[in-house]
């Protein structure tokens, strides 16, 4: 699925150190607003310092974001049937 719009917000970069591997990680979140009669807003993130630098997304940029929607199904817990 794709959505096209304009970047209206760049949220603070977050980062940390992986407990499993000990390597550093960074993620940057952005808010994109569509340019339709009824605009929609979507938040998405870019993971990895290299990708954040490569894309260099800033407020006002017009872009198309491709994404997949994955629905997970979990069977009800026995205690949910009470």
C-alpha positions, 0 to 999 in steps of 0.5 A: 500500500502507498500513501502520498503526502507532505511531511508536517512533523519530524518527531525527536530521534530515539535511540538506545543499545540492543540488550541482545547484541550490544549495538546502538540503534536509532529510529526517527518518526515522521508525520505525513498528511495527505493532500486530499479533500479530507486530509489524513495523517499517518505516523511512520518511522525510519529505523537505522542511523544510515537510513535516517541520514540517507533519506534526510526527510524534513518538514515540507517534503512531499513524498510517497511512503510504501508500507504493509499492514499486517494483522496478527490473530491470537486465539482467545485466552481461556480466561477471556471466556469467563 
